[in-house]
Amino acid sequence: MIRERFATSILRLAGQMPSPMAAPETPRLRRWRKRFIRLLVLLALLTWFAPAFGLIAPVGTALAWLGLACAALIQGAVWVRAKTAADAAWLAELRQRSEAP
């Protein structure tokens, strides 16, 4: 029952999209994506081990977490903005090619 509804909703969503939003990834976008993932992993590890690190240096742990969180937020926003712009440009180019005689 759930599997059928899920499959139906995926097909309905795919039917509404004119084309996939997956512009080819440039080396710059790949570098930014990987940096964002690394920052999130470091933030998760620091969060996981925060109680242990907090016993040693509570202020340092808090500042490190805050720095990683801010860096991840900025890098994520930069990457999402660039990826969205690349996808929009790629889709516009795809539409122009399909409309050209």
N, C-alpha and C positions, 0 to 999 in steps of 0.2 A: 504494500500500500504506500508506504513512505517512499520507497524506491521509485515507484511509478510516478508519484507526484513530483519528486525531484527531477526525474528524467523529463517530464512534461514541462516543468518550469525552465530547465536548461534549454530545451528546444524552443520554447517561446522567447526566451531572452536572446538566443542566437538568431532567431528570425527577425528581431527588431534591430539588430546591429547591422549597419551597412557593410562593414568589413571588420576584420579583427584589428584591435588597437595594439599593434605590436610592431612599431618601427624598428628597423635594424639597430642594434645597440652599437654605439660608437665606443672607441676605447675610453674616451672621457667619461661617458655615462657608465660604462662597466666599472671604471675606477671609483667613481662616486658611489655606485651601488655597493661595491665590495667594502668600501670604507664605512658606509652607513651600517652594513651588516656587522662589521668588526666592532664598531662603537656600541651597537646594541648587545652584542655578545659580552663585551667587557662590562657594560652596565649591568647585565644580568648576573655575571660572575661576582661583581662587586656587591650587588644586592644580596646574593646568596651568602657570601662570606662576610657581610657587614657586621654581624654580631661578633665574630672573631676579631676582625680588624678594629671594631669599635672598642674592644678591651685594650688594644695597644695604643691607638691614636684616634679617639672619637672625632675630634675636629678635623683631622686630616682625612678620615674616612668620609665625613659629610662633605667636605670640600671636593674630594675626588669624585664622589657620586654626583654632586651638583655640576662639576665641570664636564663629566661624561654625559650627563643628561642634556646640558646646554649644547654641547658639541653634536650629540646625536640629533637633537631637535633642529639645529641649523643645517647640518649635513642632509638630514632627511628632507627638509623643506627645499633646499637647493636641488637635490636630486629629483624630487617629485615635480618641481616646476620645470626643470630641463626635460625630463622624460615626457611630461604632458605636452610641452611645446614641440618636441620631436615627433610625438604621435600625431598631433594635430597637423603639423606640416606634412607628414607622410600620408595622412588620410586625405588632405587637400590635393596633394600631388596625384594620389590614386584616383580621386574623383575627376580631376582634370583630364587624366589619361582616358578614363572611361567615357567622358563626354566628348572628347575630341573625335572628329570624323576619321 
